[in-house]
């Protein structure tokens, strides 16, 4: 009898989860999807035979392929927008750090959690504040990111922006509700 390790079983489980998640997700009209941002950021959408609008599966797969070579995800098959990498960050954390707004939009539309804690308890909003990515901070706030969440150092994204002395991000985080 052969004993399988978790690493051998996990891809099958994840593939089943991925297929189930997207079959459910794609049956929902995107206008009522809770992960959708306040403003349409010009995301390319496809029409299914039933007429509902969907974020493009192909674009999501392309984003996963783009970030698959990042050290955080080496050796992992990216199949879920909320999948943590080697140290706990998700692809959304990486896109927030680099200011890749279009990639962030596709991930959010695919169900990525904008408030998920990654390495050291940092959310994508913490990461964007840390890397002085004003557009990422603004986008995440529009998508419902909570600015009062604290990381493992008991810091909010505002605290991180104040440490970086980024007046523009500080002003945005103080004024945005």
N, C-alpha and C positions, 0 to 999 in steps of 0.2 A: 504494500500500500504506500503510495507516494504522498508525502505531506507537503502541502502548499504553504508558502509564506504569505504574509499580508501583501507584500509587493507584487506577488504573482496574481493574487485575487483582486486587488484594488482596481486595476484598469477595467476589468469586466464590470465590476460594480459601478464604477464611475461612468462607463459607457452607457449602462442601463439608466443611471440617474440622468445623464445628459440627454438621452433620447426622450425620456419621460418628461423632463423639465421643459424641453423645447416643444414637444408635441402639445403640452398644456399651454405653454406660453404663447405659441403661435396661434392658438385658437381664440386669444383675447384681443379685442380691439385695442390698438396702442393708445388711443386717446383716453381710455379709462385705466391705463396701466399706472400703478402707483409709483413706479420708478421713473416715470417720464418727467422731464424738467418743465418749469413754468413756461419757458419760451422755447419755440421750435428753433433748434440750432442749425437748421438746414440739412438734417440727416437724410440720406438717401433711403427711401423705403420702397418695399416691393408690395405689389398687390397679389394676394392669393386668389385662388379660384372662387373662394367664398366672399371676396371683396374686402376683407379686413387688411389694414395696413400693418406691416411688420418691419422691425429692424432687420437688416439684411444678415442672414446666416453667414453668407460669404464674407461680409465685412468683419464679423466677429471672428471667424476662422482666420482671416488674414491678420487680425490683431494678435491672436494667439500665436500664430507663426512668427510674427514680428518680434514678440517678446520671449519666445521659447529659447532663444540663445542667450538671454540675460542670465548672469550667474545665479540669480534667485531661483530660476526655473530649470536649470540644467538637469537633464535626466527625468524631468516630470512631463507628462502629457497634459498640456493645458486644455481643459474641457469645460470648465465652469468659471464664470466671471468672479465668483467669490472664493476661488481656490487659492489657498495660501501657498507661498513658495517656501524655500529652505529656511528662512528666518521669520516667516509669518506674514510678510507683505503680500498683497494681491497685485494683479496687473493694474488695477485702479490706483494703487499707491504709486506705482512707477510712472503712470501717465500724469498723475497730479504733480509729481516732482519735476517732470520735464515739460509740463505745459502743453501736452498733446490733447487739446480740447476735443478734436474730432474723435479720437480714440476713446476719450472719456465718455463722450455722448453715446457711442455705440455700446460701451460696457454698461452704462447706466440703463440704456434701453433694454439690454439683455438681462437685467436684474441684478447688476452689481450693487452692493450695499455701500453707499457713500459714507456710512458711519462705522464701518468695520475696523476693529483695532488690529494693527499689524505689529511689526517689530517694536518693542518697547512701549506698546500700547498706543502708538501713534496712528491716527486716522489719516485718510487721504488729505483732509483739511490741515492737519498738523504738518504733513509732508510738504504740501504746497506752501504753507506759511514759512516753513523752515528753508525752503529753496527759493524764496522770494518770487514765487509764481503768482502774480496778481490775478491774471486771467483764470488760472486754475481755482484760486480761492473764490473768485466771483462766481464762476460756473458751479462749483460745488455748493455754494450757498443757495444759488437759484434752484439747485436740484434737491434741496432739503437737508444738506449736511448740518449737523448740530454743532454749533460753535462753542458749546459749554462742556463738551466731553473732555476728560483729562487723560493724559498719558501716564506712564508709570512714574514719572517725575512730578506728578500732580500739576502738570501744565496744560492749559487750554491752548488752542491755536493762537489766541491773542497773546498769551504769555510768550509763545515761541516767536511771534512777529516782533514783540517788544524786545526780546533778546537780540534779534537781528536788526533792530532799529529801522524797520521798514515802515515809514510813516503812512504810505499809501495803503498797505494791507492793514495796519493798525486802525486807520480811519474807517476802512470798509468793515472790519470786524466789529468795531464799536457802534457803527451806525446801522448796520444791517440787522433786521429782526429775524 
